[in-house]
Amino acid sequence: MIATRIGADRSPYLHASTTHTYDEAGDIDLIAVEHALNGQPVTLTPAEQLYTARLLHDRGYDLTAIGRRVRTDRYTVAAWRNNGWQPVALHPKSRKKAGR
């Protein structure tokens, strides 16, 4: 029988902020970011994806794990990191795949 005991895998709960719920300057919902930090399914804006990826990178997560949590691939996360945690331009072929 394969099962997991309730509470068996209790990794520390990650917080985006302990005092704020919204960052007006960056237009970032810190509650959504906190859900993503902890692996809960949530839809993030591009700004929230970048912010979450940077926080996870600063906490030592690898690119694949970061990509899973922000729902993108490791190559996009690497491009963000290499661009100083700023958005990168999409290749024209990528835009077609994304339906843009």
N, C-alpha and C positions, 0 to 999 in steps of 0.2 A: 504494500500500500504506500503510495506516494502522497504525502500530505505535509503541510507546514503548520506548526503550532502557532496559534494566535500570539503575536508579539515576539516570535522567535527571531525575526530579522528586524531588529529595532536599530536602524542607523540613526545618528543624531538628526534632529529636525533643523533644517537650515532656514534662517530668517533673512529676508531682504532688508528689512528695517524694523527696529523695535519701537519706533515712535511715529512714523508716517505711513500712510496708505497710498499716497499718490505723489508723484514728482511732477509738478507743473512745468518746470523748465524743460524736462525731457519728454513730457507727455507719456509717462510710464505709470501703469497701475501696479504698485508694489505687491498687492495681494495676488494678482495673476503671476507675477514674477516668483513669489514665494511658493505658489503651487508648482510651478515648473521646476524650481530648485529642488523640490522634494519628489519629483517624478510623477506628480499627479497630472492627468490629462487636462490641458487648458489651451485655448487659442490665444496666441500672443501676436501683438503688432510687431512690425519689423524693429522698432525701437526697443520694445520689450525683449525681443529675441537677442539683440545685441547686448543689452544690459545683463540679461540672465547668463549669456555665454561668457561674458567678462567676469561675472561673479564666480561662476563655476570654475573657470580657468584659474582665477586667483586662489581658489580653494584646492587646486591640484587635480582636478578632473581631467581625464584625457579627452582628446577631440571627438572620439566616437561617442563617449558617454554624454558629452555636452550636446552633440548633434541629436542624440536620442531625446534629450530633455527639452530641447527647443524646436524639435521637429524639422531638422534640416540635416544635411550630410556633413561629414567631417571636413570635406574640402571647402565648403562654405565657411565653416567655423575657422579653418586655417586662414582663409582669405581675409576674414574680418580681423583676426589677430595680426596678420602681416600688414594690414592697412591701419593699424593703430586703433582697433575696435571701432572703425567707421564702416558704413555700408560700402559695398563694392558694386561696380556696374556689372550687369548681367551680360553674358555673351549672347549675341543675337539668337543662336540655336537654343540656348537655355530659355529665352523668353518665349519661343514657340512652344516648347515643352510645357511651360508653366501656364500656357493659355493666355499670354499677354498680347 
